[in-house]
């Protein structure tokens, strides 16, 4: 082995690249199936309106040059096709330079989507996918062994993801220091999964042990990623187990899965590495120049990470090359849900026939057990969780959602699990009410079959008609 490559990691690279391609595929599929209602020409936050006020240098994107719903669909489905090809190993059939370019295609396409995605794409895992995808493009293919420097830069991303999340917890909510946050988190997290009810009802001593283990995994184990083998592999394996535990406990889009992908960069799998020729000089030069650039760009994320005013999930450059991460610096003690209802009655009285819209992932029907959607990302459902925390989070899109519901907009209704109205009969009025939700107890679950219990809190949006909502927003 020369100084530049690490042949022992060839299988780790193979698994990492195929897993990354699978995450890309899910991300593009999510975009292709949801964009019309969220970002399309008649979406809640239309891309044409955004690019008219956002300069290219701040939000570089193909859609700055041209936008139509058909063009967006073409880009999203093309991303699916390229991701599927990479998942099947198409990069190994190409010369080294062509394989790199092929990996940069989904990165460039997804960058174009994220940079015009506005509130719908303001999640840390969007930048994490872009940062990981850009760097992983230079891992090479079957022509060369994986470069040591790229493997370590991938570990550097993983370190920032975990260590940053650990620091934001220690500096944030006191319940992390008291080891009590999981008394609430499984009930109040953005989108519970099918096992979240059971996680919530685990004994409190076990919840405290979970929090302590989380601190260990996020604040101590990441340092071990840069130690010799087999310690680095053990640290990566522990991180993978922790992420799979989180997968079971809730729906966090592809955050956990992309973290597993990154952990593979430190996991040396016990197989015999095939012989590979030395890496070409041009490849070494490109990788070393890239490493120098990314180390230089790491200044702001590191400064943020060590700052007492640490912020979560922020990009410091429009290409999302090096970012800062973190999650759940504070944990809600009470779960609030916005329940959206409509009626066909001519007068919007309290005793009118109000019928609730049911969302795919967010709680609504008390007897509807949560489903597993991750790594697929239900963007509207996630934003509805934020809207319940404060109307300020819904200011730029909630009125458009109500307007689309009053129109029985087909693309918007496709984002829901169920609309209570026939396609040709839109409601006359729509309203929204805020409820406090809590998990039922074991006894309540047996007696009622309901996993949720709710209490009315207040009116969130008074009844409005189509003409009124257009004027209001």
C-alpha positions in Angstrom: 0.0 0.0 0.0 1.3 3.4 -0.8 0.7 6.5 1.3 -2.3 7.7 -0.8 -4.6 4.6 -0.9 -6.1 2.2 1.6 -6.8 -1.1 -0.2 -8.1 -2.7 2.9 -11.2 -0.5 2.7 -12.2 -1.4 -0.8 -15.3 -3.4 0.4 -16.2 -0.6 2.8 -16.1 1.8 -0.1 -18.2 -0.4 -2.2 -20.9 -0.8 0.5 -20.7 3.0 1.3 -21.2 4.0 -2.3 -24.1 1.6 -2.9 -25.8 2.7 0.3 -25.3 6.4 -0.6 -26.9 5.8 -4.0 -29.9 4.2 -2.3 -30.3 7.3 -0.1 -30.0 9.5 -3.2 -32.7 7.4 -4.8 -35.1 8.0 -1.9 -34.3 11.7 -1.8 -35.1 12.2 -5.6 -38.2 10.0 -5.3 -39.4 12.2 -2.5 -38.8 15.3 -4.6 -40.5 13.9 -7.7 -43.6 12.8 -5.9 -44.2 16.0 -3.8 -42.8 19.0 -5.6 -45.9 20.1 -7.5 -47.9 20.9 -4.4 -45.0 22.3 -2.4 -42.8 24.1 -5.0 -44.4 23.9 -8.4 -45.7 26.8 -10.4 -48.9 26.6 -8.4 -47.3 25.2 -5.3 -47.5 26.6 -1.8 -44.0 28.2 -2.2 -43.5 28.5 -5.9 -40.0 28.2 -7.2 -40.5 30.9 -9.9 -41.4 33.4 -7.2 -38.3 32.5 -5.2 -35.8 32.6 -8.0 -37.1 36.0 -9.0 -35.8 37.5 -5.8 -32.8 35.1 -5.0 -29.6 35.8 -6.9 -27.8 32.8 -8.5 -24.7 33.4 -6.3 -26.7 32.9 -3.2 -28.8 30.0 -4.5 -27.0 28.3 -7.4 -29.5 26.0 -9.2 -30.5 24.9 -12.7 -33.9 26.4 -11.9 -32.3 29.8 -11.8 -31.8 29.4 -15.6 -35.2 27.9 -16.4 -38.2 26.6 -14.5 -41.3 24.7 -15.4 -43.0 21.8 -13.6 -42.1 19.5 -16.5 -38.4 20.5 -16.2 -38.3 19.9 -12.4 -40.0 16.5 -12.9 -37.3 15.7 -15.6 -34.5 16.6 -13.2 -36.0 14.7 -10.2 -36.7 11.5 -12.2 -33.3 11.8 -13.9 -31.8 11.9 -10.4 -33.7 8.7 -9.6 -32.4 7.0 -12.8 -28.8 8.0 -12.1 -29.0 7.0 -8.5 -30.5 3.6 -9.5 -27.6 3.2 -12.0 -25.0 3.9 -9.3 -26.8 1.6 -7.0 -26.4 -1.1 -9.6 -22.7 -0.3 -10.0 -22.6 1.7 -13.2 -19.6 3.7 -12.0 -17.5 0.6 -11.9 -18.0 0.1 -15.6 -16.6 3.5 -16.5 -13.1 5.0 -16.5 -12.1 6.6 -13.2 -12.7 10.2 -14.4 -16.1 9.3 -15.9 -17.1 7.5 -12.6 -16.4 10.7 -10.7 -18.4 12.8 -13.1 -21.3 10.3 -12.9 -21.3 10.7 -9.1 -21.3 14.4 -9.4 -24.6 14.3 -11.4 -26.9 13.5 -8.6 -25.1 15.9 -6.3 -25.6 18.8 -8.8 -29.2 17.9 -9.4 -30.0 17.6 -5.7 -28.1 20.9 -5.0 -30.4 22.5 -7.6 -33.4 21.3 -5.7 -32.2 22.1 -2.2 -31.2 25.7 -3.1 -34.7 26.5 -4.3 -36.5 24.3 -1.8 -37.0 27.1 0.8 -38.7 26.0 4.0 -39.5 22.5 2.7 -35.8 21.7 2.3 -34.5 23.5 5.4 -33.5 20.3 7.2 -30.0 19.3 8.2 -30.1 16.0 6.4 -30.4 17.9 3.0 -27.0 19.5 3.5 -25.6 16.3 5.0 -26.6 14.4 1.9 -25.0 17.0 -0.3 -21.8 17.2 1.7 -21.4 13.5 1.8 -22.4 13.0 -1.9 -19.9 15.6 -3.1 -17.0 14.1 -1.2 -17.9 10.4 -1.9 -17.7 11.2 -5.6 -13.9 11.2 -5.2 -13.7 7.8 -3.5 -12.9 6.3 -6.9 -14.1 3.1 -8.5 -12.7 -0.4 -9.2 -9.7 1.1 -11.0 -8.1 2.4 -7.8 -8.1 1.7 -4.1 -10.0 4.2 -2.0 -7.9 7.3 -1.0 -7.0 7.6 2.6 -7.6 11.3 2.7 -11.2 11.0 1.4 -11.9 8.3 4.0 -10.7 10.6 6.7 -12.7 13.5 5.4 -15.8 11.3 5.5 -15.0 10.5 9.1 -14.6 14.3 9.7 -18.2 14.8 8.5 -19.4 12.0 10.8 -17.4 13.6 13.7 -19.1 16.9 13.2 -22.5 15.3 12.9 -22.2 13.4 16.2 -20.0 15.7 18.2 -22.0 18.8 17.2 -25.3 17.1 18.2 -23.8 16.1 21.5 -22.6 19.6 22.2 -25.9 21.2 21.3 -27.6 18.9 23.8 -25.2 19.7 26.6 -25.5 23.4 26.0 -29.3 23.3 25.4 -32.1 21.8 27.3 -31.4 21.0 31.0 -33.1 17.6 30.6 -30.1 16.3 28.6 -27.9 17.0 31.6 -30.4 15.6 34.0 -30.8 12.5 31.7 -34.6 13.0 31.6 -35.2 14.1 28.0 -36.5 10.7 26.8 -39.3 10.9 29.4 -40.9 13.2 26.7 -39.0 12.8 23.4 -40.7 9.7 22.0 -44.1 11.2 22.5 -43.3 14.7 21.3 -40.8 14.0 18.4 -41.9 15.3 15.0 -43.1 12.1 13.5 -43.5 9.0 15.7 -43.0 5.5 14.2 -44.8 2.3 14.9 -42.7 1.4 17.9 -42.5 4.9 19.4 -45.5 4.3 21.7 -43.6 1.3 23.2 -40.4 3.3 23.5 -42.2 6.0 25.4 -43.5 3.4 27.9 -40.1 1.9 28.7 -39.1 2.3 32.4 -37.7 5.7 33.3 -34.3 4.2 34.5 -33.9 2.8 31.0 -34.7 6.2 29.5 -32.0 7.7 31.7 -29.6 5.0 30.5 -30.4 5.8 26.9 -29.6 9.4 27.4 -26.3 8.6 29.1 -25.4 6.2 26.2 -26.3 8.9 23.7 -23.8 11.3 25.4 -21.2 8.6 25.3 -21.8 7.9 21.6 -21.9 11.6 20.6 -19.2 13.1 22.7 -16.6 10.3 23.3 -16.9 7.7 20.5 -16.5 10.2 17.6 -12.9 10.9 18.8 -12.1 7.3 18.4 -12.9 7.4 14.6 -9.4 8.8 14.1 -7.5 6.2 16.2 -5.8 3.0 14.7 -7.7 -0.1 13.9 -9.5 -2.0 15.2 -10.6 0.8 17.6 -11.9 3.0 14.8 -14.0 0.1 13.4 -15.4 -0.6 16.9 -16.4 3.1 17.2 -18.0 3.1 13.8 -19.9 -0.2 14.6 -21.2 1.4 17.9 -22.4 4.4 16.0 -24.2 2.2 13.5 -26.0 0.3 16.2 -27.0 3.6 17.8 -28.4 4.8 14.5 -30.4 1.6 14.0 -31.8 2.0 17.5 -33.0 5.5 16.5 -34.5 4.1 13.2 -36.7 1.9 15.4 -37.8 4.7 17.7 -39.1 7.3 15.1 -39.2 8.7 11.6 -36.2 10.9 11.0 -36.1 10.9 7.2 -32.7 9.6 6.0 -30.7 11.3 8.8 -29.9 8.0 10.5 -29.2 6.2 7.2 -26.8 8.8 5.9 -25.0 8.7 9.3 -24.7 4.9 8.9 -23.2 5.5 5.4 -20.6 7.8 6.9 -19.7 5.3 9.6 -18.8 2.8 6.9 -15.8 5.0 6.1 -14.2 3.9 9.4 -15.4 0.3 9.2 -12.7 -2.0 7.9 -14.4 -5.2 6.7 -12.4 -8.4 7.1 -11.9 -9.5 3.4 -8.9 -9.8 1.2 -8.4 -6.7 -0.9 -7.9 -7.2 -4.6 -4.7 -5.9 -6.2 -5.0 -2.4 -7.7 -2.6 -0.3 -9.7 -1.3 2.9 -8.2 -3.6 5.9 -8.5 -2.9 8.2 -11.5 -1.2 11.4 -10.7 -4.1 13.6 -11.9 -6.4 11.8 -9.4 -4.0 12.3 -6.5 -3.7 16.0 -7.4 -7.4 16.5 -7.5 -8.1 14.7 -4.3 -5.4 16.6 -2.4 -6.6 19.9 -3.7 -10.1 19.0 -2.7 -8.9 18.1 0.8 -7.1 21.4 1.2 -10.3 23.3 0.1 -12.6 21.3 2.5 -10.1 21.8 5.4 -10.1 25.5 4.7 -13.9 25.7 4.6 -14.1 23.8 7.9 -13.1 27.0 9.8 -16.7 28.3 10.2 -18.3 24.9 11.2 -15.5 24.4 13.8 -15.9 27.9 15.1 -19.6 27.4 15.4 -19.2 24.1 17.1 -16.9 25.4 19.9 -19.0 28.6 20.3 -21.3 29.0 23.3 -23.8 30.3 20.8 -23.7 27.2 18.7 -26.4 26.9 16.0 -27.8 23.8 14.5 -27.9 22.8 10.8 -26.4 25.7 9.0 -24.6 25.9 5.7 -21.7 28.4 5.3 -21.4 28.2 1.5 -24.1 28.0 -1.3 -22.7 24.6 -2.5 -23.2 23.0 1.0 -19.6 21.6 0.9 -18.9 21.9 4.7 -21.8 22.5 7.1 -22.7 22.4 10.8 -25.2 19.9 12.2 -27.1 19.2 15.4 -30.6 18.1 16.5 -32.9 18.4 19.4 -31.1 21.0 21.4 -34.4 21.4 23.2 -37.1 18.8 23.8 -40.8 19.6 23.9 -42.6 18.4 27.0 -46.1 18.7 25.5 -47.2 17.5 22.0 -49.4 19.9 20.1 -51.1 19.1 16.8 -52.9 21.3 14.3 -56.1 19.5 13.2 -57.4 20.9 9.8 -61.1 20.5 9.2 -63.6 21.4 6.4 -67.3 21.6 6.1 -69.8 21.6 3.2 -72.3 23.6 5.3 -73.3 27.1 4.1 -72.8 28.5 7.6 -69.6 27.8 9.5 -71.2 27.2 12.9 -69.6 25.3 15.7 -72.2 22.5 15.3 -71.6 22.3 11.5 -70.5 19.0 10.0 -66.8 19.5 10.4 -64.7 16.7 8.9 -60.9 16.3 9.5 -58.2 15.9 6.9 -55.9 13.0 7.7 -52.2 13.3 7.1 -49.9 10.4 6.3 -47.4 10.6 9.1 -48.5 13.2 11.7 -50.9 12.1 14.4 -54.6 12.8 13.7 -57.1 10.0 14.1 -56.7 8.8 17.7 -56.9 5.1 16.6 -54.6 5.4 13.7 -51.3 3.7 14.6 -48.2 5.6 13.3 -46.4 4.1 10.3 -42.8 3.7 9.3 -42.0 6.1 6.5 -38.3 6.9 6.9 -36.1 7.2 5.0 -38.9 8.6 2.8 -39.5 12.2 3.9 -43.0 13.5 4.4 -42.2 17.2 4.1 -45.7 18.6 4.7 -46.2 16.4 7.8 -42.8 17.6 9.3 -43.8 21.3 8.7 -47.1 20.7 10.4 -45.2 19.7 13.5 -43.4 23.0 13.4 -46.6 24.9 12.8 -48.1 23.4 16.0 -45.1 24.7 18.0 -45.8 28.3 16.7 -47.8 29.9 14.0 -44.6 31.8 13.1 -43.3 28.6 11.5 -46.3 28.4 9.2 -46.5 32.0 8.1 -45.2 31.6 4.6 -47.1 28.4 3.5 -50.1 27.6 5.7 -52.4 30.0 4.0 -51.5 28.5 0.7 -52.3 25.0 2.1 -55.7 26.2 3.2 -56.4 27.7 -0.2 -55.5 24.5 -1.9 -57.7 22.5 0.3 -60.6 24.9 -0.4 -60.0 24.2 -4.1 -59.7 20.4 -3.6 -56.3 20.8 -5.4 -55.4 17.3 -6.6 -51.6 17.6 -6.1 -52.1 18.8 -2.5 -54.6 16.1 -1.7 -52.1 13.5 -2.8 -49.8 14.5 0.1 -52.6 13.5 2.5 -53.7 10.1 3.7 -57.4 10.9 3.3 -59.6 13.8 2.3 -63.1 13.8 3.8 -64.6 15.3 0.6 -65.2 13.9 -2.9 -62.8 15.2 -5.6 -65.6 17.2 -7.3 -67.0 18.7 -4.1 -64.6 21.0 -2.3 -65.4 22.3 1.2 -67.1 25.7 1.7 -65.1 26.4 4.8 -61.8 25.2 6.3 -60.6 25.8 9.8 -57.7 24.6 12.0 -57.7 23.9 15.7 -54.9 23.2 18.1 -55.0 20.1 20.3 -52.7 18.6 23.0 -51.9 15.0 22.2 -50.5 12.4 24.5 -50.0 8.7 24.3 -52.6 6.5 26.0 -51.6 4.2 28.8 -51.5 0.4 28.5 -54.9 0.2 30.1 -56.4 2.9 27.8 -55.0 1.1 24.8 -56.6 -2.2 25.8 -60.0 -0.5 26.5 -60.3 1.8 23.6 -57.8 0.6 20.9 -56.6 4.2 20.6 -52.9 5.0 20.9 -53.6 8.8 21.3 -55.7 10.9 23.6 -56.2 14.6 22.9 -57.5 17.7 24.6 -58.7 20.9 22.8 -56.5 23.9 23.4 -57.6 26.8 21.2 -58.6 27.9 17.7 -55.6 28.0 15.4 -57.4 29.4 12.3 -61.0 30.5 12.3 -63.3 29.2 9.5 -62.4 30.8 6.1 -63.9 30.6 2.6 -61.8 30.6 -0.5 -62.3 34.3 -1.3 -61.3 35.2 2.3 -58.2 33.1 2.4 -57.0 34.6 -0.9 -57.5 38.1 0.5 -56.0 37.3 3.9 -52.7 35.8 2.5 
